[in-house]
């Protein structure tokens, strides 16, 4: 197994829902911490919807493993932020049987 090169710094964020006083909820994103990661891109796709062109690129974002329940352990539904770029975390798996690294299956969506 080749060790990942953790050379990019991303902020891990979790969604926080707050009542909007109109019967619904507003979602804000709270930072949980900064993690060093390796990002590998997959094959991209583009589709149109409501006069928008949306491109989607699947990503594998590898991070150092953390214990379950730790704020440093990503879970599906959270996201990574790198400046104005946002990567939604779709699923998280262990990279190998020794569980030294986690692979976050993620997607960056960019509206044009």
N, C-alpha and C positions, 0 to 999 in steps of 0.2 A: 504494500500500500504506500502510495506517495503521500507525504504529509502536505496539507494545504499551506499555501502562502497567505498568511493573514496580514494583508498589506493595505486594507482600506478601513477607515473608521466610520461606522454608522451609528446613529442614535436609534435605540429600540424604543418604540412608543406603544402605549396601550390606549384603547378607546375608553372614554369615560362619558356616560350618558347622564345628562342633567335635564330635569323638567323644563319645558320652554314656556310654561304658564298658559299654554293654549291647548293643553291636553296631550301634547306630544313630547318629544325629546329632542334635544340638541346634542350632537356628538362633538366632543373636543378630544384632542390627543395629548396625553401626558407622557413626557419622557421618563423612561425607567433607568436609562444608563447608556453608556457608550461601549460598543463592542468592536473589536478588530475582526475583520471578516475577509474571506476570499469570495469573489463573485465570478461565476461562470454562466455565460448566456447560452440559451438554447435557440431554436428556430423561431423567428418572429412571425406574426400574422397581422393583417389589417382588415378592418371591417368598418362599414359605414352605418350610422344610426342617427336619426333626427338631424340631418344636415351636418353631422360631425364625422370626421374620420378618426377612428380610434385604432391605435396600433398597440399590440400587446406582445411582449417578449417574455417567455418563461425564463426564470433564473434559478440557479442553485447557489445559495448563499451559505457558506460553511463558517461555523463559529466554534469556538472552544466550548465543550460541554459544561453544563452547570447542573446542580442537583434539581430535581423536580420541585416546583414550588418557588424557586429562587427568581427574583426579578431579572436576573441575568440569563434566564433560560427562555428563549422565544417560544411562543405557542401560536397556533393558527388563529387568525383574527387580529393579531397585532401587526405592526408594520415597522419597517426601517426607514429612516430619513437620512439623506445625504444632501444637505443644502435644500434646494427646491425639488429634488428628486425624491420620489416616494416609492417604496417597494412593499406591496401587500404580501403578507405571509399566508400562504394557502395551506401548507402542511409542514410538519417537522418530523424528521426521522434521524435515527442514529446512523453515523457513517459506517461503523464497523462493530464487531461483536465486543470490542473493548470499551465502546461508548466514550471515546476521548473527544470526539467532535460530533456536532449536530449539523445536518443538512436541512436548510430551510428552503422549501420549494416556494418560490415567490414569483410575482409578476409586477412589472412596472407598466402602468397605464399612462399614456400621454394623449391628451385631447389636442387636436389640431384645428 
